[in-house]
Amino acid sequence: MIRVLLAEDSLTVRQLLVEQLQSDSGIEVVGQANNGAEAVELAWRLRPDIVAMDVHMPVLDGLDATKEIMVRSPVPIVLISSSSSPGDVELALNAMRAGALMVLEKPDDPRSARFDGRRQKLIQMVKAMAQVKVVRRWAPRRERTAAPAAPPRRGDPIRLVAVAASTGGPAVLQRVLSDLPGDFPAPVLVVQHIATGFVGGLADWLNGSSALRVKVAEDGEALMPHVAYLSPDNRHLGAKLPGHIELSDAPPVGGFRPSGTYLFESAARLRGPALAALSSPAWGATASRGCTKCARPAVRSWLRTRNPRWSSGCRGTRWRLAW
């Protein structure tokens, strides 16, 4: 049984969320908080398996509550939001940087055609995220310098980078992109799972800390160096000859659209050995199958591990880099 702490200041929405979550026999809502301060206290007292929390709450909002919980009683946290306004997006993304795992959309009106789909997604994600191992957050300190990665072999220049990020991805993406110089010679294609309506805000957020230009990809536009392209809502991201963005409404791959597998296979067809592919372990075997498409004889790969606090609190975060 997965024990859930629910934090939501609207009684009506909270009751609806409780009904949705407990419609699954494997979930029990063990506590309810109507503000962020109550969420912090109940997380410490009840020790739930996961916290599902609104972004906007009185006393402490989702960001400040996430910070407190990850210091006092670390537990997987998923944020629930009904708004994709710039301010709400930035708040949610900063909360993920502080340790929250992902953002989910609040439920629709029960009469909506999307209601059952969102209810199923909420249950699926809560059950999956409850299994994520998180680490305690401490006061900011100087990060250890990671061991330098081996440079690519001469003669095999990187002409395209493909990145698939899932759990905790925005915070990790921010770190990855901020490490790249403004004159990075290859375009970067990024698939990131995030709540509908948030991708534009994610691009703006990443632009604030990256020397690269970060934008939402548009079908048919030319791939340019010094630019990172994010997959738009509910469309596969890929690349096609001679070097252009390709967006697709093809069926989901492994239940996902956009899909890391779709991106890797498409990018490998375009650039082959000149492709660098990075994926987070949360994609599991699905992305791994896509990564194998990059494994040409001239391609080298290794597993690059950084400080666990480098991402959203997942223990032992690893990124696979192949070129």
C-alpha positions, 0 to 999 in steps of 0.5 A, spaced: 500 500 500 502 506 497 501 512 503 500 519 500 500 525 503 496 530 500 497 538 500 491 542 497 488 549 499 482 548 496 477 543 499 473 541 493 479 540 489 482 536 495 476 532 496 476 530 488 484 528 488 482 524 494 477 520 491 481 519 485 487 517 488 483 512 493 479 509 487 486 505 486 486 499 491 493 500 492 493 507 494 491 510 501 491 518 503 494 518 510 494 525 511 491 532 508 494 539 509 491 545 506 497 549 506 505 548 505 506 549 513 501 543 514 504 539 509 511 540 512 509 538 519 505 532 516 510 529 512 515 529 518 510 526 523 506 521 518 512 519 514 508 518 507 511 514 501 510 520 497 507 527 497 502 530 492 502 537 493 499 544 490 504 549 487 500 555 490 498 554 497 498 559 503 503 560 509 508 556 505 507 555 497 510 549 493 517 551 493 518 553 500 514 547 502 519 542 498 525 545 500 523 544 508 521 537 506 527 535 503 531 538 509 527 535 514 524 528 512 526 527 505 520 523 501 518 523 493 514 529 492 510 531 485 507 537 484 500 538 482 498 545 478 492 547 474 496 553 471 501 554 466 502 562 467 509 564 467 509 565 474 506 558 476 511 555 471 517 558 474 515 556 481 514 549 479 520 549 476 524 552 482 521 547 486 523 541 482 530 544 482 529 544 490 527 536 490 520 535 487 520 530 482 515 532 477 509 536 475 502 533 474 496 537 471 490 538 476 484 534 475 479 536 470 471 537 471 469 530 472 464 531 466 470 532 462 472 527 456 479 528 459 477 526 466 479 519 466 485 520 462 488 525 467 485 520 473 489 514 470 495 518 469 495 521 476 495 514 479 500 511 475 505 517 476 504 517 484 505 509 484 511 510 480 514 516 483 513 513 490 518 508 488 524 513 487 529 513 492 531 521 494 536 524 498 536 529 504 538 536 502 543 540 506 544 547 506 548 550 499 555 548 499 560 548 494 559 542 489 565 537 488 568 538 481 566 532 477 572 528 474 573 530 467 570 526 461 574 523 456 574 528 449 571 525 443 576 522 438 579 526 433 575 525 426 569 524 429 566 531 431 559 531 434 554 534 430 548 533 434 546 532 441 540 528 443 537 528 450 531 525 453 530 527 460 524 524 465 524 524 473 527 531 475 529 532 468 528 540 468 533 541 474 538 536 470 537 540 464 539 546 467 545 544 469 547 540 463 545 546 458 549 551 463 555 547 462 555 548 455 558 554 452 555 559 448 559 557 441 557 550 442 558 547 435 552 543 435 544 543 436 541 540 442 534 536 441 531 535 448 525 531 450 522 532 457 516 530 460 512 535 463 505 538 464 501 540 458 502 548 457 509 548 461 514 547 456 514 554 453 515 556 461 521 551 461 524 554 455 524 561 458 527 558 465 532 555 461 534 561 457 535 564 464 541 560 466 544 557 459 549 561 454 545 557 448 538 559 446 533 555 448 526 554 444 520 550 443 521 546 437 517 548 430 516 543 425 521 544 419 525 549 422 533 548 420 537 545 426 542 551 428 548 550 432 548 554 439 541 552 440 537 547 444 530 545 441 525 542 446 519 538 444 512 541 444 506 538 448 504 531 445 508 531 439 514 526 438 521 530 436 526 528 431 530 530 425 530 529 418 535 530 412 538 535 410 538 537 417 531 540 420 526 539 425 521 533 424 515 533 429 510 527 429 503 525 431 505 518 431 502 513 436 506 514 443 512 509 444 512 505 450 506 509 452 510 516 451 509 522 446 514 525 446 519 519 446 526 518 448 526 512 443 523 516 437 528 522 438 534 517 439 532 513 433 531 519 428 537 523 430 541 516 429 539 516 422 541 523 421 547 523 424 550 516 426 557 516 429 556 524 429 551 524 434 551 524 442 546 521 446 544 522 453 538 519 457 536 519 464 535 512 467 528 514 469 527 512 461 529 505 463 529 500 457 525 504 452 530 509 451 536 504 452 533 501 445 533 508 442 540 509 444 543 502 441 541 505 435 547 510 436 552 504 437 555 504 430 562 502 430 565 509 430 561 510 436 564 510 443 560 510 450 560 511 457 556 512 463 557 519 466 556 519 474 555 526 477 554 528 485 547 525 486 545 532 489 546 534 481 539 532 480 532 532 483 534 528 489 534 521 486 540 517 489 546 515 484 543 519 478 547 517 471 547 520 464 549 515 458 553 519 453 554 516 447 558 519 440 
